[in-house]
Amino acid sequence: MIVGTDVRSVHQATVSELVLSDRLIALAQDADRAGYTDTAGHLLTLACTVFDEAAKKPH
């Protein structure tokens, strides 16, 4: 347990699309190595969707 951490500040943290997609790709690779090829495919699709959605956000 983390002592002295405000939970509200954790929820307000933003993550860039690049970091999120990188993490999803890493999870897809782990899933593929573990034999979960369908899950790996879904994670890879999700990683690509992150950038599709990023283009729709106003800058």
N, CA, C, O and CB atoms as a CASP TS submission, in Angstrom:
PFRMAT TS
TARGET T0000
AUTHOR 0000-0000-0000
METHOD Language model
MODEL 1
PARENT N/A
ATOM      1  N   MET     1       0.834  -1.176   0.000  1.00  0.00           N
ATOM      2  CA  MET     1       0.000   0.000   0.000  1.00  0.00           C
ATOM      3  C   MET     1       0.884   1.247   0.000  1.00  0.00           C
ATOM      4  O   MET     1       1.876   1.330   0.724  1.00  0.00           O
ATOM      5  CB  MET     1      -0.952  -0.006   1.211  1.00  0.00           C
ATOM      6  N   ILE     2       0.498   2.200  -0.825  1.00  0.00           N
ATOM      7  CA  ILE     2       1.248   3.447  -0.904  1.00  0.00           C
ATOM      8  C   ILE     2       0.648   4.419   0.099  1.00  0.00           C
ATOM      9  O   ILE     2      -0.540   4.735   0.039  1.00  0.00           O
ATOM     10  CB  ILE     2       1.225   4.040  -2.350  1.00  0.00           C
ATOM     11  N   VAL     3       1.466   4.883   1.007  1.00  0.00           N
ATOM     12  CA  VAL     3       1.007   5.787   2.054  1.00  0.00           C
ATOM     13  C   VAL     3       1.205   7.223   1.601  1.00  0.00           C
ATOM     14  O   VAL     3       2.249   7.571   1.050  1.00  0.00           O
ATOM     15  CB  VAL     3       1.755   5.525   3.382  1.00  0.00           C
ATOM     16  N   GLY     4       0.192   8.059   1.837  1.00  0.00           N
ATOM     17  CA  GLY     4       0.323   9.475   1.539  1.00  0.00           C
ATOM     18  C   GLY     4       0.046   9.853   0.101  1.00  0.00           C
ATOM     19  O   GLY     4       0.347  10.978  -0.301  1.00  0.00           O
ATOM     20  N   THR     5      -0.516   8.953  -0.690  1.00  0.00           N
ATOM     21  CA  THR     5      -0.820   9.266  -2.076  1.00  0.00           C
ATOM     22  C   THR     5      -2.287   9.636  -2.204  1.00  0.00           C
ATOM     23  O   THR     5      -3.160   8.918  -1.715  1.00  0.00           O
ATOM     24  CB  THR     5      -0.475   8.080  -2.996  1.00  0.00           C
ATOM     25  N   ASP     6      -2.556  10.743  -2.851  1.00  0.00           N
ATOM     26  CA  ASP     6      -3.923  11.171  -3.088  1.00  0.00           C
ATOM     27  C   ASP     6      -4.432  10.448  -4.326  1.00  0.00           C
ATOM     28  O   ASP     6      -3.881  10.608  -5.415  1.00  0.00           O
ATOM     29  CB  ASP     6      -4.015  12.721  -3.255  1.00  0.00           C
ATOM     30  N   VAL     7      -5.479   9.658  -4.161  1.00  0.00           N
ATOM     31  CA  VAL     7      -6.022   8.854  -5.256  1.00  0.00           C
ATOM     32  C   VAL     7      -6.535   9.743  -6.374  1.00  0.00           C
ATOM     33  O   VAL     7      -6.432   9.375  -7.544  1.00  0.00           O
ATOM     34  CB  VAL     7      -7.145   7.943  -4.752  1.00  0.00           C
ATOM     35  N   ARG     8      -7.076  10.887  -6.051  1.00  0.00           N
ATOM     36  CA  ARG     8      -7.606  11.779  -7.081  1.00  0.00           C
ATOM     37  C   ARG     8      -6.517  12.237  -8.039  1.00  0.00           C
ATOM     38  O   ARG     8      -6.788  12.414  -9.227  1.00  0.00           O
ATOM     39  CB  ARG     8      -8.271  12.988  -6.441  1.00  0.00           C
ATOM     40  N   SER     9      -5.304  12.432  -7.564  1.00  0.00           N
ATOM     41  CA  SER     9      -4.227  12.868  -8.442  1.00  0.00           C
ATOM     42  C   SER     9      -3.810  11.765  -9.405  1.00  0.00           C
ATOM     43  O   SER     9      -3.352  12.054 -10.511  1.00  0.00           O
ATOM     44  CB  SER     9      -3.033  13.322  -7.622  1.00  0.00           C
ATOM     45  N   VAL    10      -3.960  10.518  -9.006  1.00  0.00           N
ATOM     46  CA  VAL    10      -3.626   9.399  -9.888  1.00  0.00           C
ATOM     47  C   VAL    10      -4.602   9.346 -11.050  1.00  0.00           C
ATOM     48  O   VAL    10      -4.198   9.077 -12.182  1.00  0.00           O
ATOM     49  CB  VAL    10      -3.640   8.065  -9.115  1.00  0.00           C
ATOM     50  N   HIS    11      -5.876   9.597 -10.794  1.00  0.00           N
ATOM     51  CA  HIS    11      -6.887   9.550 -11.843  1.00  0.00           C
ATOM     52  C   HIS    11      -6.771  10.713 -12.813  1.00  0.00           C
ATOM     53  O   HIS    11      -7.257  10.616 -13.939  1.00  0.00           O
ATOM     54  CB  HIS    11      -8.261   9.537 -11.233  1.00  0.00           C
ATOM     55  N   GLN    12      -6.148  11.796 -12.413  1.00  0.00           N
ATOM     56  CA  GLN    12      -6.028  12.965 -13.262  1.00  0.00           C
ATOM     57  C   GLN    12      -4.788  12.924 -14.154  1.00  0.00           C
ATOM     58  O   GLN    12      -4.622  13.784 -15.019  1.00  0.00           O
ATOM     59  CB  GLN    12      -6.001  14.203 -12.414  1.00  0.00           C
ATOM     60  N   ALA    13      -3.938  11.958 -13.960  1.00  0.00           N
ATOM     61  CA  ALA    13      -2.724  11.865 -14.758  1.00  0.00           C
ATOM     62  C   ALA    13      -3.087  11.527 -16.198  1.00  0.00           C
ATOM     63  O   ALA    13      -3.966  10.702 -16.447  1.00  0.00           O
ATOM     64  CB  ALA    13      -1.758  10.808 -14.174  1.00  0.00           C
ATOM     65  N   THR    14      -2.413  12.158 -17.131  1.00  0.00           N
ATOM     66  CA  THR    14      -2.660  11.877 -18.545  1.00  0.00           C
ATOM     67  C   THR    14      -1.512  11.063 -19.104  1.00  0.00           C
ATOM     68  O   THR    14      -0.365  11.188 -18.674  1.00  0.00           O
ATOM     69  CB  THR    14      -2.843  13.184 -19.351  1.00  0.00           C
ATOM     70  N   VAL    15      -1.845  10.235 -20.065  1.00  0.00           N
ATOM     71  CA  VAL    15      -0.860   9.389 -20.713  1.00  0.00           C
ATOM     72  C   VAL    15      -0.932   9.674 -22.208  1.00  0.00           C
ATOM     73  O   VAL    15      -2.020   9.746 -22.778  1.00  0.00           O
ATOM     74  CB  VAL    15      -1.107   7.869 -20.401  1.00  0.00           C
ATOM     75  N   SER    16       0.204   9.834 -22.829  1.00  0.00           N
ATOM     76  CA  SER    16       0.205  10.120 -24.262  1.00  0.00           C
ATOM     77  C   SER    16      -0.220   8.884 -25.048  1.00  0.00           C
ATOM     78  O   SER    16      -0.119   7.756 -24.564  1.00  0.00           O
ATOM     79  CB  SER    16       1.599  10.595 -24.721  1.00  0.00           C
ATOM     80  N   GLU    17      -0.689   9.115 -26.251  1.00  0.00           N
ATOM     81  CA  GLU    17      -1.112   8.021 -27.120  1.00  0.00           C
ATOM     82  C   GLU    17       0.048   7.076 -27.429  1.00  0.00           C
ATOM     83  O   GLU    17      -0.133   5.864 -27.550  1.00  0.00           O
ATOM     84  CB  GLU    17      -1.698   8.575 -28.420  1.00  0.00           C
ATOM     85  N   LEU    18       1.233   7.653 -27.552  1.00  0.00           N
ATOM     86  CA  LEU    18       2.402   6.831 -27.857  1.00  0.00           C
ATOM     87  C   LEU    18       2.720   5.870 -26.717  1.00  0.00           C
ATOM     88  O   LEU    18       3.004   4.697 -26.959  1.00  0.00           O
ATOM     89  CB  LEU    18       3.611   7.717 -28.145  1.00  0.00           C
ATOM     90  N   VAL    19       2.677   6.349 -25.487  1.00  0.00           N
ATOM     91  CA  VAL    19       2.964   5.496 -24.335  1.00  0.00           C
ATOM     92  C   VAL    19       1.894   4.419 -24.200  1.00  0.00           C
ATOM     93  O   VAL    19       2.210   3.257 -23.944  1.00  0.00           O
ATOM     94  CB  VAL    19       3.049   6.334 -23.043  1.00  0.00           C
ATOM     95  N   LEU    20       0.637   4.798 -24.371  1.00  0.00           N
ATOM     96  CA  LEU    20      -0.452   3.834 -24.260  1.00  0.00           C
ATOM     97  C   LEU    20      -0.347   2.751 -25.317  1.00  0.00           C
ATOM     98  O   LEU    20      -0.486   1.569 -25.002  1.00  0.00           O
ATOM     99  CB  LEU    20      -1.793   4.535 -24.372  1.00  0.00           C
ATOM    100  N   SER    21      -0.105   3.128 -26.559  1.00  0.00           N
ATOM    101  CA  SER    21      -0.005   2.127 -27.617  1.00  0.00           C
ATOM    102  C   SER    21       1.229   1.249 -27.427  1.00  0.00           C
ATOM    103  O   SER    21       1.186   0.054 -27.720  1.00  0.00           O
ATOM    104  CB  SER    21       0.036   2.804 -28.989  1.00  0.00           C
ATOM    105  N   ASP    22       2.323   1.822 -26.942  1.00  0.00           N
ATOM    106  CA  ASP    22       3.523   1.032 -26.679  1.00  0.00           C
ATOM    107  C   ASP    22       3.253  -0.037 -25.619  1.00  0.00           C
ATOM    108  O   ASP    22       3.691  -1.181 -25.746  1.00  0.00           O
ATOM    109  CB  ASP    22       4.676   1.944 -26.232  1.00  0.00           C
ATOM    110  N   ARG    23       2.537   0.349 -24.590  1.00  0.00           N
ATOM    111  CA  ARG    23       2.193  -0.611 -23.515  1.00  0.00           C
ATOM    112  C   ARG    23       1.268  -1.705 -24.035  1.00  0.00           C
ATOM    113  O   ARG    23       1.424  -2.873 -23.679  1.00  0.00           O
ATOM    114  CB  ARG    23       1.522   0.119 -22.324  1.00  0.00           C
ATOM    115  N   LEU    24       0.308  -1.331 -24.875  1.00  0.00           N
ATOM    116  CA  LEU    24      -0.600  -2.322 -25.449  1.00  0.00           C
ATOM    117  C   LEU    24       0.144  -3.295 -26.355  1.00  0.00           C
ATOM    118  O   LEU    24      -0.158  -4.488 -26.366  1.00  0.00           O
ATOM    119  CB  LEU    24      -1.716  -1.631 -26.231  1.00  0.00           C
ATOM    120  N   ILE    25       1.112  -2.795 -27.112  1.00  0.00           N
ATOM    121  CA  ILE    25       1.913  -3.670 -27.980  1.00  0.00           C
ATOM    122  C   ILE    25       2.761  -4.617 -27.138  1.00  0.00           C
ATOM    123  O   ILE    25       2.895  -5.794 -27.471  1.00  0.00           O
ATOM    124  CB  ILE    25       2.818  -2.833 -28.918  1.00  0.00           C
ATOM    125  N   ALA    26       3.330  -4.112 -26.056  1.00  0.00           N
ATOM    126  CA  ALA    26       4.108  -4.973 -25.157  1.00  0.00           C
ATOM    127  C   ALA    26       3.223  -6.072 -24.561  1.00  0.00           C
ATOM    128  O   ALA    26       3.643  -7.225 -24.457  1.00  0.00           O
ATOM    129  CB  ALA    26       4.750  -4.134 -24.026  1.00  0.00           C
ATOM    130  N   LEU    27       2.004  -5.710 -24.173  1.00  0.00           N
ATOM    131  CA  LEU    27       1.076  -6.714 -23.650  1.00  0.00           C
ATOM    132  C   LEU    27       0.696  -7.728 -24.731  1.00  0.00           C
ATOM    133  O   LEU    27       0.556  -8.917 -24.443  1.00  0.00           O
ATOM    134  CB  LEU    27      -0.186  -6.035 -23.094  1.00  0.00           C
ATOM    135  N   ALA    28       0.530  -7.267 -25.958  1.00  0.00           N
ATOM    136  CA  ALA    28       0.225  -8.173 -27.068  1.00  0.00           C
ATOM    137  C   ALA    28       1.366  -9.158 -27.298  1.00  0.00           C
ATOM    138  O   ALA    28       1.132 -10.341 -27.548  1.00  0.00           O
ATOM    139  CB  ALA    28      -0.049  -7.376 -28.351  1.00  0.00           C
ATOM    140  N   GLN    29       2.582  -8.675 -27.213  1.00  0.00           N
ATOM    141  CA  GLN    29       3.738  -9.561 -27.371  1.00  0.00           C
ATOM    142  C   GLN    29       3.780 -10.608 -26.266  1.00  0.00           C
ATOM    143  O   GLN    29       4.040 -11.782 -26.530  1.00  0.00           O
ATOM    144  CB  GLN    29       5.038  -8.750 -27.374  1.00  0.00           C
ATOM    145  N   ASP    30       3.526 -10.189 -25.030  1.00  0.00           N
ATOM    146  CA  ASP    30       3.493 -11.130 -23.912  1.00  0.00           C
ATOM    147  C   ASP    30       2.384 -12.155 -24.088  1.00  0.00           C
ATOM    148  O   ASP    30       2.583 -13.341 -23.827  1.00  0.00           O
ATOM    149  CB  ASP    30       3.310 -10.384 -22.594  1.00  0.00           C
ATOM    150  N   ALA    31       1.214 -11.700 -24.531  1.00  0.00           N
ATOM    151  CA  ALA    31       0.088 -12.614 -24.751  1.00  0.00           C
ATOM    152  C   ALA    31       0.414 -13.617 -25.847  1.00  0.00           C
ATOM    153  O   ALA    31       0.072 -14.794 -25.735  1.00  0.00           O
ATOM    154  CB  ALA    31      -1.182 -11.830 -25.114  1.00  0.00           C
ATOM    155  N   ASP    32       1.068 -13.162 -26.899  1.00  0.00           N
ATOM    156  CA  ASP    32       1.431 -14.057 -27.993  1.00  0.00           C
ATOM    157  C   ASP    32       2.435 -15.104 -27.536  1.00  0.00           C
ATOM    158  O   ASP    32       2.313 -16.278 -27.885  1.00  0.00           O
ATOM    159  CB  ASP    32       2.000 -13.263 -29.163  1.00  0.00           C
ATOM    160  N   ARG    33       3.421 -14.685 -26.761  1.00  0.00           N
ATOM    161  CA  ARG    33       4.404 -15.634 -26.237  1.00  0.00           C
ATOM    162  C   ARG    33       3.763 -16.665 -25.322  1.00  0.00           C
ATOM    163  O   ARG    33       4.215 -17.808 -25.247  1.00  0.00           O
ATOM    164  CB  ARG    33       5.500 -14.896 -25.489  1.00  0.00           C
ATOM    165  N   ALA    34       2.702 -16.254 -24.623  1.00  0.00           N
ATOM    166  CA  ALA    34       2.015 -17.161 -23.697  1.00  0.00           C
ATOM    167  C   ALA    34       1.010 -18.061 -24.419  1.00  0.00           C
ATOM    168  O   ALA    34       0.390 -18.924 -23.798  1.00  0.00           O
ATOM    169  CB  ALA    34       1.302 -16.358 -22.612  1.00  0.00           C
ATOM    170  N   GLY    35       0.854 -17.863 -25.709  1.00  0.00           N
ATOM    171  CA  GLY    35      -0.054 -18.713 -26.474  1.00  0.00           C
ATOM    172  C   GLY    35      -1.451 -18.148 -26.655  1.00  0.00           C
ATOM    173  O   GLY    35      -2.329 -18.831 -27.182  1.00  0.00           O
ATOM    174  N   TYR    36      -1.668 -16.928 -26.233  1.00  0.00           N
ATOM    175  CA  TYR    36      -2.973 -16.285 -26.373  1.00  0.00           C
ATOM    176  C   TYR    36      -2.976 -15.420 -27.641  1.00  0.00           C
ATOM    177  O   TYR    36      -2.985 -14.192 -27.567  1.00  0.00           O
ATOM    178  CB  TYR    36      -3.309 -15.422 -25.109  1.00  0.00           C
ATOM    179  N   THR    37      -2.967 -16.070 -28.783  1.00  0.00           N
ATOM    180  CA  THR    37      -2.836 -15.341 -30.044  1.00  0.00           C
ATOM    181  C   THR    37      -4.061 -14.483 -30.356  1.00  0.00           C
ATOM    182  O   THR    37      -3.922 -13.390 -30.907  1.00  0.00           O
ATOM    183  CB  THR    37      -2.598 -16.315 -31.178  1.00  0.00           C
ATOM    184  N   ASP    38      -5.254 -14.961 -30.013  1.00  0.00           N
ATOM    185  CA  ASP    38      -6.452 -14.148 -30.256  1.00  0.00           C
ATOM    186  C   ASP    38      -6.413 -12.868 -29.421  1.00  0.00           C
ATOM    187  O   ASP    38      -6.719 -11.783 -29.916  1.00  0.00           O
ATOM    188  CB  ASP    38      -7.730 -14.956 -29.933  1.00  0.00           C
ATOM    189  N   THR    39      -6.036 -13.008 -28.164  1.00  0.00           N
ATOM    190  CA  THR    39      -5.934 -11.844 -27.285  1.00  0.00           C
ATOM    191  C   THR    39      -4.859 -10.894 -27.792  1.00  0.00           C
ATOM    192  O   THR    39      -5.040  -9.676 -27.758  1.00  0.00           O
ATOM    193  CB  THR    39      -5.625 -12.279 -25.839  1.00  0.00           C
ATOM    194  N   ALA    40      -3.750 -11.437 -28.259  1.00  0.00           N
ATOM    195  CA  ALA    40      -2.675 -10.606 -28.803  1.00  0.00           C
ATOM    196  C   ALA    40      -3.186  -9.803 -30.002  1.00  0.00           C
ATOM    197  O   ALA    40      -2.856  -8.627 -30.153  1.00  0.00           O
ATOM    198  CB  ALA    40      -1.463 -11.482 -29.214  1.00  0.00           C
ATOM    199  N   GLY    41      -3.978 -10.431 -30.837  1.00  0.00           N
ATOM    200  CA  GLY    41      -4.547  -9.730 -31.985  1.00  0.00           C
ATOM    201  C   GLY    41      -5.482  -8.603 -31.571  1.00  0.00           C
ATOM    202  O   GLY    41      -5.468  -7.527 -32.168  1.00  0.00           O
ATOM    203  N   HIS    42      -6.287  -8.849 -30.556  1.00  0.00           N
ATOM    204  CA  HIS    42      -7.197  -7.811 -30.058  1.00  0.00           C
ATOM    205  C   HIS    42      -6.417  -6.643 -29.460  1.00  0.00           C
ATOM    206  O   HIS    42      -6.770  -5.482 -29.666  1.00  0.00           O
ATOM    207  CB  HIS    42      -8.158  -8.397 -29.007  1.00  0.00           C
ATOM    208  N   LEU    43      -5.357  -6.956 -28.722  1.00  0.00           N
ATOM    209  CA  LEU    43      -4.545  -5.898 -28.123  1.00  0.00           C
ATOM    210  C   LEU    43      -3.833  -5.071 -29.194  1.00  0.00           C
ATOM    211  O   LEU    43      -3.703  -3.854 -29.066  1.00  0.00           O
ATOM    212  CB  LEU    43      -3.519  -6.500 -27.155  1.00  0.00           C
ATOM    213  N   LEU    44      -3.378  -5.736 -30.239  1.00  0.00           N
ATOM    214  CA  LEU    44      -2.709  -5.024 -31.329  1.00  0.00           C
ATOM    215  C   LEU    44      -3.691  -4.108 -32.055  1.00  0.00           C
ATOM    216  O   LEU    44      -3.351  -2.977 -32.405  1.00  0.00           O
ATOM    217  CB  LEU    44      -2.080  -6.022 -32.321  1.00  0.00           C
ATOM    218  N   THR    45      -4.907  -4.600 -32.279  1.00  0.00           N
ATOM    219  CA  THR    45      -5.945  -3.762 -32.893  1.00  0.00           C
ATOM    220  C   THR    45      -6.251  -2.558 -32.019  1.00  0.00           C
ATOM    221  O   THR    45      -6.423  -1.446 -32.517  1.00  0.00           O
ATOM    222  CB  THR    45      -7.227  -4.576 -33.137  1.00  0.00           C
ATOM    223  N   LEU    46      -6.319  -2.783 -30.726  1.00  0.00           N
ATOM    224  CA  LEU    46      -6.572  -1.695 -29.792  1.00  0.00           C
ATOM    225  C   LEU    46      -5.434  -0.672 -29.812  1.00  0.00           C
ATOM    226  O   LEU    46      -5.675   0.533 -29.740  1.00  0.00           O
ATOM    227  CB  LEU    46      -6.762  -2.247 -28.378  1.00  0.00           C
ATOM    228  N   ALA    47      -4.211  -1.151 -29.908  1.00  0.00           N
ATOM    229  CA  ALA    47      -3.056  -0.252 -29.965  1.00  0.00           C
ATOM    230  C   ALA    47      -3.129   0.647 -31.199  1.00  0.00           C
ATOM    231  O   ALA    47      -2.784   1.826 -31.126  1.00  0.00           O
ATOM    232  CB  ALA    47      -1.743  -1.059 -29.972  1.00  0.00           C
ATOM    233  N   CYS    48      -3.566   0.109 -32.309  1.00  0.00           N
ATOM    234  CA  CYS    48      -3.707   0.910 -33.533  1.00  0.00           C
ATOM    235  C   CYS    48      -4.870   1.881 -33.418  1.00  0.00           C
ATOM    236  O   CYS    48      -4.807   2.988 -33.952  1.00  0.00           O
ATOM    237  CB  CYS    48      -3.904   0.001 -34.753  1.00  0.00           C
ATOM    238  N   THR    49      -5.930   1.481 -32.730  1.00  0.00           N
ATOM    239  CA  THR    49      -7.099   2.327 -32.554  1.00  0.00           C
ATOM    240  C   THR    49      -6.775   3.558 -31.715  1.00  0.00           C
ATOM    241  O   THR    49      -7.404   4.604 -31.879  1.00  0.00           O
ATOM    242  CB  THR    49      -8.225   1.538 -31.910  1.00  0.00           C
ATOM    243  N   VAL    50      -5.815   3.444 -30.834  1.00  0.00           N
ATOM    244  CA  VAL    50      -5.424   4.585 -30.007  1.00  0.00           C
ATOM    245  C   VAL    50      -5.056   5.772 -30.899  1.00  0.00           C
ATOM    246  O   VAL    50      -5.430   6.906 -30.600  1.00  0.00           O
ATOM    247  CB  VAL    50      -4.235   4.211 -29.080  1.00  0.00           C
ATOM    248  N   PHE    51      -4.338   5.527 -31.976  1.00  0.00           N
ATOM    249  CA  PHE    51      -3.937   6.609 -32.863  1.00  0.00           C
ATOM    250  C   PHE    51      -5.088   7.077 -33.737  1.00  0.00           C
ATOM    251  O   PHE    51      -5.143   8.252 -34.100  1.00  0.00           O
ATOM    252  CB  PHE    51      -2.777   6.170 -33.730  1.00  0.00           C
ATOM    253  N   ASP    52      -6.009   6.184 -34.083  1.00  0.00           N
ATOM    254  CA  ASP    52      -7.186   6.595 -34.846  1.00  0.00           C
ATOM    255  C   ASP    52      -8.026   7.569 -34.030  1.00  0.00           C
ATOM    256  O   ASP    52      -8.526   8.563 -34.558  1.00  0.00           O
ATOM    257  CB  ASP    52      -8.028   5.368 -35.254  1.00  0.00           C
ATOM    258  N   GLU    53      -8.178   7.280 -32.744  1.00  0.00           N
ATOM    259  CA  GLU    53      -8.950   8.151 -31.866  1.00  0.00           C
ATOM    260  C   GLU    53      -8.192   9.445 -31.569  1.00  0.00           C
ATOM    261  O   GLU    53      -8.810  10.490 -31.365  1.00  0.00           O
ATOM    262  CB  GLU    53      -9.287   7.424 -30.560  1.00  0.00           C
ATOM    263  N   ALA    54      -6.877   9.385 -31.544  1.00  0.00           N
ATOM    264  CA  ALA    54      -6.078  10.569 -31.230  1.00  0.00           C
ATOM    265  C   ALA    54      -6.256  11.640 -32.308  1.00  0.00           C
ATOM    266  O   ALA    54      -6.221  12.832 -32.003  1.00  0.00           O
ATOM    267  CB  ALA    54      -4.589  10.194 -31.090  1.00  0.00           C
ATOM    268  N   ALA    55      -6.442  11.235 -33.541  1.00  0.00           N
ATOM    269  CA  ALA    55      -6.606  12.188 -34.625  1.00  0.00           C
ATOM    270  C   ALA    55      -7.912  12.962 -34.515  1.00  0.00           C
ATOM    271  O   ALA    55      -8.019  14.062 -35.058  1.00  0.00           O
ATOM    272  CB  ALA    55      -6.543  11.476 -35.953  1.00  0.00           C
ATOM    273  N   LYS    56      -8.905  12.414 -33.827  1.00  0.00           N
ATOM    274  CA  LYS    56     -10.201  13.055 -33.694  1.00  0.00           C
ATOM    275  C   LYS    56     -10.259  14.076 -32.566  1.00  0.00           C
ATOM    276  O   LYS    56     -11.194  14.873 -32.494  1.00  0.00           O
ATOM    277  CB  LYS    56     -11.247  12.022 -33.479  1.00  0.00           C
ATOM    278  N   LYS    57      -9.256  14.052 -31.680  1.00  0.00           N
ATOM    279  CA  LYS    57      -9.246  14.985 -30.552  1.00  0.00           C
ATOM    280  C   LYS    57      -8.849  16.371 -31.031  1.00  0.00           C
ATOM    281  O   LYS    57      -7.952  16.502 -31.864  1.00  0.00           O
ATOM    282  CB  LYS    57      -8.285  14.503 -29.444  1.00  0.00           C
ATOM    283  N   PRO    58      -9.509  17.418 -30.513  1.00  0.00           N
ATOM    284  CA  PRO    58      -9.081  18.779 -30.878  1.00  0.00           C
ATOM    285  C   PRO    58      -7.741  19.132 -30.253  1.00  0.00           C
ATOM    286  O   PRO    58      -7.462  18.735 -29.121  1.00  0.00           O
ATOM    287  CB  PRO    58     -10.134  19.802 -30.448  1.00  0.00           C
ATOM    288  N   HIS    59      -6.927  19.857 -30.961  1.00  0.00           N
ATOM    289  CA  HIS    59      -5.595  20.229 -30.446  1.00  0.00           C
ATOM    290  C   HIS    59      -5.577  21.646 -30.007  1.00  0.00           C
ATOM    291  O   HIS    59      -4.547  22.137 -29.547  1.00  0.00           O
ATOM    292  CB  HIS    59      -4.518  20.009 -31.485  1.00  0.00           C
TER
END
